[in-house]
Amino acid sequence: MEPVEALHLLVVESTSNDVEALLNVLRNEGVAVESKHLSGLKQLEDTLSEGQWDLLLCASNVTGISIAQVINLTSTQANDIPVVVIHDQEADEARRAVVEALATGARDAVHHTDAEHLKLVLRREIDSLGARRDVNRWRNALSEREERWRALLHASRDPIAYVSDGMHIHANPTYLDMFGYDSIDELTGLPVLDLVVAEDQSRFKDFMRAHMKGESEGSSIEVAGMRSDGNRLDVRVELSPATYEGELCWQLVVRDQSESNEVRAQLEYLKKHDPLTGLYNRQYFMSMLDKVVVGGSGADTGRMLFYLELDNFNVLKETLGIGATDTLIAEIARALLGRVPEGGVLSRFGDSVFTLMMQVPHIRAAWDVAEELRSAVGERIVDVSGNSVTSTCSIGICPMLTRARAPETVLSHAQHSCRTARKQGGNRIEIHFPAGSQPAAPKTTVELPGEVVAQALDDDHLSMLYQPIVNLHEDNMEVYEVYLRVVDENGRPLSESSIFSSEVDAAVVTKLDQWVIERVIALMAKRQRDGHDTHFFVKLSEQAIVDESMLLFISKQLRSAQITGKCLVLKVSEASAMSQVKNVKAFIKGLKQLDCHAALEHFGTGLTSFNTLRHVPVDYLKIDADLVHTLATDHESQSAVRSIVDMAQSLRKRVVAVGVEDAATLAMLWDMGVHFAQGDGIQVPSESLEWDFAGSEIG
């Protein structure tokens, strides 16, 4: 309660001496007093009209003034002024004076000599006055808020109504408009059930009853509403207790679900689908892949992953523009969708990449599906900006086995097979055979590389190709990627996935690894004698990572060549690092002891790439080509590459961008702080080491 700081007092008394005696009683109580002495009714009437007063003390013996007249005047002209009568009666007359004063409407009657009684009465009246003022202030504030609430209710875009005993007592214009009523008069007194279709009325009534009893589990219900013109609309009604003009009631907030359901459906669709092609998007496809691989649903039962990439997309994009290539992608998506067998899950995985997951009875059937997809792309002629455009694609296939352990592993293998097909000229299909898998198709149908690789090793039909890895900030540093080339008896090269597939005997794979290491170290020694500190990135088989003798073989070759391993960088795939963390960690530790270096390739596409890096102490990160291919146009790829570079800098690791095909991408990589660039746009793999790192122009 707010205290009364200064008492504005009117005193009706015969003499000023009597007034002063009364005021001293208040001052002794510590009350600040502002007083005015009155001696007649006319003075009282004029004073009451001048301002607000807190209390009136009226002597009962003032000539020409009665207590009844004073009470009547204050009640008609003043705002809440309590009157206390001061009398001079004794004994029984004093009792009668009190009764008469109270009967006329005074707050109390006090003998003019009874100071203690007067102090108590005045204290009570002062406290009561403060309480009444608080109530008035709260009432005014409530009134103002109600006015603001009415204004907000009227302007609200949400349809809102108030219901008491099942009947409408008020509604805002939005509510009236929703249900087709022109004014509140048409709706007042109308049962709320009349705005619900007949088949939903019973359910809505049960909801209302349960809510009023406090037994409802939810505060909203979806029903079909009924407009005044008889049209139906889907609505969600939210119910909550409220008051309207002091009456307890229920507030209804009604939301039109017709549009909301449509928007919700569109958002749900966009969460799973690519807006350009209508195919599943990357995120949804990865979630499906995760369920199959990690969850084991369908694993080891013939389920295959197909990774398809257009061969000439970047060239078309530069010559035709992004808008034209969007038209091409949409047309190719329709062509692919028409060739996908029932049960296949097809997605647009990247700018020019599509992935398919489906179950097939054997490898031959998977090959046939891939051939259908390859033909669908090659046969499609698209009219773009007055030009007839065609494209080809490369496809990598990988069985989805339980021992893959992670969806990224399967994806990486399929992606790698696709990349191998592209390196061999494109418009090809490559199959990855994970260790332990058994292709069902006979050798005459799908080429099995086991005997071919063994024969090539015996006949020395092996060679190495070299692709320069250009340092974007130190022109004089010489770095090459080494590729093992194996040709069959007809001179046709085998893909990398075929060379290291499970069809190749483990002993043969070990010999291939040793063949590469022996020749690379010998080449390193020769280059150093010729004055070149040439670094070589070399990929070994996954078998080499768990083969303890491989580290001993590398050590022996380095000692024999009388060089250190400072220029030798051995690559480990991100998929291997994720599935064999312990073995990879031990292998890299052994390399460090030999002064060799390690690189993690295909980095950045896995769901846990950064987490994997914490467990494998590599020196180089090779950004996956998919991120590099889309770098110039895709903001997500740009953000991912920047994140990789920032993290690599903080961990003091060097970054290599793989798959560079144009000058625009190269410029972005330099600007982002990437250390090295590699790709066919710089130099295709060749048999020579003739790249001029100091003087050649890039692009």
N, C-alpha and C positions, 0 to 999 in steps of 0.2 A: 504494500500500500504506500502510495506517495504521501509524505508528511505535508502538513499545512505549514508553510514557511512563515506567513504573516496573516493574522486574523483581521479580516475587514468587518468591523463591528458597528452595528447601529444600536444606539441606546435611547429609549424613550423614557425620560425622567423629567420631574418637575424642575430640579435645580442642578446646576453643574457640579456642586459639591457631592451630591449623591452619585453622579456619574463617575467622578474621580475615585470615589470609594470603591465602586465596582471594578474600575479598571486596575486599581492597585492589586486586587485579588488575582487578576490574570497575570499581571507582571510578576508577581511573586511566584507564579507557577512557571515562569520562564517563557511565556508566550509573547511574541511580538504582536503588538496591537496597533491597528490603524482604525480610529473610532470617529464617529460623528454623533453629536448630541442633538436629539429631536424633541420637540415639546408639543407637537400637534399632528393631526392626521394629514393636513395639507402638506406639511413639510415631509412627512413620511412618503406620501404619494409621489411627490416630486423627486425625492432622493432615490426611490426604488427604480425610477425610470432612467436614472443617470448611469448606473453601472451594476456590477455584480457584487453582492455582499454575502458574507459567510454566516452571520449569526445576528439575531435581534434580541436584545434584552429589553423587556417592557415592564415598567413599574405598574402595579395594579391600582395605584392611588393618584394617577395623573388626571387632573381636572379636564373633563370634556372628551376623554378617550376611554373606550372600553376594550377589554381584551378581545372580545368577539370581533370588534371592528378592525383591530390590528391583524388578527388572524385572517380575516376575509380579504383584507387589502393585500397582504403578502402572498396569499394563495392565488390571487387573480393577476397580480402584476409582477411578481418576482419569480425567480427560478430557484426553487429548493432552498429557502431561507428558514431554518428552524427558529422557532420563537420560544424563549424561556421567560417565564413570568417571575418578577421579583415582588413579593408581597410583604405586608407588615402586620399580618394577623397573628393572634396568639391563641393557644389552646385549641378548642373545638373549631373556632373560626379559621385557624390555620389549615386544619384538615379540609374544611369546606373550600377554602381558597385553592388548594391543590386539585381537588376533584373538579371544581369548576374550570380551572385552567386546562386540565387534560381534556375535559369534555368539549371545550371550544376548539381544540386542535393544537394546543401548545405542547411542546416536547416535555416540559416539566415546570414546576413552580417551587421557588426557593425563598426562604425567609431572608430579608435583607441583612440580618445580623449573622446568619449561619454561613460563615465563610467556607468551612470544610465541605458542606453540602454543595455549595456553589462550585467549588473547585472540582469535585467529582462529576457534577453534571456537565460542566464545561469541557472537562477532559473527554467524557463520553461523546459529547456532541462534536468535538473536534475530530476524534477518531472516526465517528460515523460519517462526518462530512468528507474526510479523505477517502473512505471506502466508497461512498456514493460517487465521488468524482472519478475514482478508478473505474467503477462500473460504467459510468457515462462515457469515459474515454474508450474503454474496450468496446462498448456498444457502437460508438461512432466508427472505430477502426473496423469492426466487423461489417458495419454497413458499407464502408468504403470498399472493403475486400469483396463483398457480395456484388457490388456494382462492377468492380473490375472483372470478377468471375463471370458475371452475366455478359459483359462485353466480349470476353475471351470465348465463352461458350457460343455466343452468336457468330463470332468470326472463325471458329474452329473449322478446319477442313475435315475433322473426324465427325461422323454422324453420332450424336449423343442424345440420349433421351432419359427421362426419369419416370420411374414406374412405382406406384403404390397400390398394394392389393391387386396386382395384376393389371392395373389400368395406367394409361399414359397420363401424366400430370404436366409434363413439359417436354419439349424437344427443340433442338436448334435447327436452323434452316437447312444445314447439310443433311440432317436426318430426314426432314420433310421431303427434300428433293430426292433422296435415295428411294423413298417409298412412294413418291408421286403425290404428295399432299401439298396444297397451296398455302395453308395457314395452320397455326397451332390449334385453332378452334375446331378444325376438322378432325384432329387427332386426339384432343383432350377427352378423356373418358373412354377411349377406344381400347379394348383389351389387347395386350401385346401379342397374344396368341393369334390374333387376326392377321398379323404380319408374318406368320409362319405357315408354310404349306401344311395341308392336313396330315400327310404321312409323317411329318416331323414334329407335330404338336405334342404328342404324348412324350416323346424323348425330351423336348424342350421343357415341358412342364415338370418332368422328373428332375431335370437339371436345376431348375429354379427352386424346387422344394428342397432338394439336397443342399443347395447353396445357402438357403435361408436357415436351415438347421445346422449349418456348419459341418456338414458331412460330405461335401463335394471334394473330390480329389483335384479338380482343376477349376480355373476361374473363367474358362471360355468353352464354347461349344460351336461346332460348325453345323449349320442347318441351311435349308433352302428357304429364302424369304419370298414374300408375296407382295408385289406392288399394288397400288390402288387400281392400276389398269389391267391387273391379272397376270402380268409377266413375272416370271420367276428370276431370282438372282441368288447365287451362292454367297453366303455371308458367314462371318465368324463373329459371334456375340461374346463380349467380355462383360462380366457382371461384377459389381462391387457395391458395398453399402455406401449410402450418402445421405445428405439432408437437402431438402429443397424448401426454402421459405420456412425453415424451422421444423419441417415435417420429416421424420425418418422415412427413407425410401430406398430404392435401388437404382443405381446408375447403369445404363446399357451403353456400351461403345460398340458400334457395329462396323465391321470392315468388309468391304466388297472383296470376296475371294476370287471372283471370276478373273480379274486382271492379275491378282497376286498369284493364283495358281499357274497362270500362263507365264508370268515372269519367273516363278520358281522352277517351272519346267524348263524354261530357256536357260536359266543359270545352271541347272543340273546337267542339261545337254552340253553346255559349253565347258563344264568341268571335265567332261570325258571326250569331247570331240574337237577336232581341228576345224576352225570356222571356214577356212578356204575350201577344203575338200569334203568335209562331212565325215571323214574317217576318224577312228579313235586317235587321240593325241598321245604324245610321248609319256606324260605322267600316268595316264590311265593304263597304257600298255605296260609300263614298268610295274604297276601294281598287279596286273594280271600275271605278268611273268614271275613276279615274286611269289604269288600264291602257288603257281605251278612248280617252281623250282624248290623254294624253301618249304612250302607246305607239302610237297611231294605228290600233289594231285595230278596224276597222269604221267609222272616221271617214270622212265624206263618202260614206257608203253607205246613208243613210236611217236611221241610228240616232238616236233621239229621247230626250230627257229630259222626264219629266212630274213636275211638282211639285204635289201635292194637299194642301190644308189645309181642315179643317172650319171652317165659317163661324161657328158658334155655340158652339164648344167652351168658351170661358171662361165664358159665361153658364151653360151646363149644369153646369160644374164648381162654380160658386158655389151653384147651386140644389140640385144633387143630391149633391155630394160627390165626393171622389176615387175612392172604391170603386165608385160607380155609373158614373162616366165610364170607369173601367177596363173594366167590362163592355161599355159602348158601343163603346169602341175595339176590343176583341177581336171583337165582332160585325161591325163595319165592316171590319176586316181580313179576316175570312172572306168577306164579301161582295165585297170588291175582288179577293181571290185567285181567286174563282170567275169573274171577268170578264177576268182578264189572259190575253191570248193566249199560246200556247206560245212559249217563248224569252224571255219578259219577266222582268226582275229587279226584284222588288217589295220595298221595305223600309219599315219604320217609321222615319222619319228624325227625328222629334221627338214631343212629346206628342200633337199632333193633326195631324202632318204625315206624309204618305206620299210616297215617290218611286218612280218606275218608269223603267227603262231598257230599251228594246227597239228592234228594227229594223222599220221599216215601209216600204212601197214609195213612198209619197208623203205630202204634207201632209194630204190628204183622209183617208187611212187613219189618220193620227195623231189627227186630229180625231174620227174615229169611235171610236177606242179611248178617248179622253178622255170622249166622250159616254157610253160604256158605263160607265166608272168613276163619272161624275157621277150617272148613273141608279142605279147600284148603291148609292151612299150615300143618295140621296134616297128610294129605295124601301124601305130597310131600316127596319123598325119593331122597336125593342128594348124588351123589358119589363124595367124597372129599378125595384126597390123598389115594385112595384105601379103604376108609371107606364109608359105607352107613350111612348117617346122617339124622335124622328126628328131628322135633321140634314141639312144640305146642305154642299156643298163648292165651292171654287173651284180651278181647275186652270190652271197655267201650263205651256206647252210650249216647248222650245227644241231646235233641231237641234244635233247634236254634230259640229262641224266641226274639221278639223285646225288651222285658224287660231285656234281658241279658245285654244290653247296651255296652258291650265290648267283642271283640272276645276272650280275655284272660279268661273271665268268663266261656264261653261255653267250651273252651279248658280245663280249670281247672276241670270242672265238669266231662267231658268225661275221662280225665286223672285219676281223683280220682276213678271213677267207675272201670277203668281198673286195677288200683292198688289194689282195693278191691278184684277184681276177682283173682288176683295173690296171694294175702294173703290167699285166701281160697283154694289154691292148684293149681291154674292156669287152662288153657284149659277151661275157662268159659266165659260167657257173663254177663255183668251187665248193667242195664239201670238206668240213673239218670232222675228223674222226677222233673223238676223245679217247684217251687211254682206256683200254678195256672194252670199247664198244665193238660190236661185230656187225658190219654192214650185211644186210640180207641179200643184196643184189649180187649176182655172179660177176666175176671179173670181166667177162665179155660184154657186160651191160654197162657197168660203172667201173672205170679204171681204178684198180687197187695198186698202190705204189710200192708195196713191199719188195717184190722181186725186181721192179724197175730200179729202185734206189740201190739195192744190193748189187745188181749188175753194173750200174753206173759207177759204183765205188770200185768194183773189181776192174772195170775197164778204164778207170781214171777219167770218166766223163764228168768231172767236177771242175768248177771254176768259181771265181769270185768277181762280183760286180761292186763298184764303189760309187757312192753318191756324196757329193760335198755337203758338209754342214757348215754354213757360213756364219762366222761371228759378226754380229751387227755392230759391235763396238771396238773390236780389235782385229783389223783387217789382215794382219800377218799370221794369225793362228790357223794352222792347218788341221782340219777335222774331216773325217770321212765315215760314212756308214757302210758296213760290209754286208753284202747279201750273198748267200750261198746259192750257186746255180747248179742244178742237176738236170741233165738232159737224158731222154730215153734213146733207144737205139735208132730212132728216126730223127734225132736232133731236136725234139720238142722239149722245152723246159717244163719241169714240174713246179707246181705251186709250193710255197713254203709250208702250207698246212698239210700237203700230201707228203712232203719230205719227212716231216716229223709226226706223221699219223701213227696210230696204233698198229697199222698193217706193216710198218717197218720194224724189223726185229730190234730189240733193245741193244744188242751188241753192235748192230749196224749203226744205230743212232750214236752210240758212244764213239765209234770210229769217225763218223761225220764231224762230231764236235771236236775231236782231236785233230782231224785234218784241217779244220778251219783255224784252230788255235795255233797249230804248228806253223802254218803259212803266214798268218797275220803277224806273229811274233818275229818270224824271219824277215818279213817285209818291214816291220818297225825297225829292226836292227839295221837293215840296208839303208832305210831312209835316214836314220841317225848318222850312219857313216858318210852319207852324202850331204849332211848338214841340214836335215829337215827333222824337226820334232813333230812328226805327224801323229795325231791322235786317231784311234780307230774305235768306233762303236760296233760291238759284235754281239749278235744274239745267239745264245746256245739253247739247246733243248731244255724242256722242263726237267727231264731226267738228270741233266748235268747238275741241277741245283741240289739234288739229294744224293749225288754220287760223290763220296768223299775223295775218290781217286782223281776227280777232275781238278781239284785244287792242287794236288800233288803234281799232276801232269803240267799244269800251267807253270808252277814253280820250277819244274825241271827244264821246261822250254826257255824260260827267262834266264836261268843260269847258263844253259848251253849257248844262248845267244849273247850272253854277257851284257845284258841290259836290265834296267828296272821296269816295273810295270806301270810307270807313271803315265804312259801314253795309251794304255789299254783300258777301255771302258766296256764292261760287260752289262748287257741289258737284261732286265727282269720285267715281265709284264705285270700290270696292276692286278690282273685277275689271279696270277700265280701268287703275288704278294698277299692278296686277301685270303686265298684258300690254303696257303702254306707259309704262314707268317714265321713260324719257328724255324723251318728249313731255310727260308730266304734270308732271315736274319743271320743265321750261322754262316751261310754261304758268303754274304757280304762282309761279315767279320773276317773271314778267311782271305777275301780279296784285299782288304785293307792291310793285312799283314804282309801281302805281297806287293804293296804299294800300288795296287790297281784301283780302279774306280768302278762305281756302279751307277746305273741309270734305271729309272722306273718309267717304262713306256706305256702308251695308251692312257696317260694320266688325265683325270678331270671329268670323265664320263660316269664313273662309279658313284653310287649314292654315298659311299663312305670314303672317298678319295683322300680327304685331308686327314681323317682318322688313321687310315692305312699308313700314311707317311710318317706318323709318329712312331711307328714300330719298325720301319725299315730305313736304316741310315744311308740312303743313296746320296750321290753327289749331283746328279742331274735328274731333271724332270722333263720328259718328252710329252708335250701336250698332245692329246689325241687329235688326229687329223679332222675329225668331225667338227670340233670346235673351231679349228683354223679355217675350214672350208666355208663356214657361215659367218666368219668374223666381221666381214665388211657390211653385212646387212642385218645381223641378228644382235639385238641389244643384250639378250641373255648370254650369248657366247662372249661378247665383249666384257660383260661383268664377270663371267667365270674366269676368263684369261687374266683380267686385272687382279682378281682374288688370288689366282695361282702365283702370279708374279710377286704380289705383296707378301704372300706367305713365304715364297722361296727366298726373297731378300731377307726376311726376318730370320730364316733358318740357314742363311748363307749357302743356298743351293742355286745351281744355274739351270736356266730354263731353255729348252729347245722346242721350237714350234715346227711340227711335222705337217707336210701336205700343202706347202705354200705354192699357189698356182698363179698369182698375179701380183703386180707391183703395188696395188692399193692395199692388199693384205700385208705385204711386206712393210709398207710405211706405217701401218697401224701397229704392227708388232714392235717396230723400232721405237715408236712413240710411247708404247706401254712399258718399255724397259725389258723386253724379252732379249735374252743374250744371243741365241742362235736361231737360224732359220734353215729349213730343209724342205725340198719338194721339187717336183718335176718342172715347176715354173722357174726354178733357178737352174737346175741341171738334172737330166734323167740319169739313172745309174748307167755306168759304163765300165769297160774293162781297164781303163787307164786312170792314172792319178795325175791328170794334167790341168786341173782347175787352178787358175791364177788367183790365189787368195788375196794377194797384195794389189792387183791391178784390174781385175775383171769387174765390169759393171753388172749390177744385179738388176733384173727386170726385163 
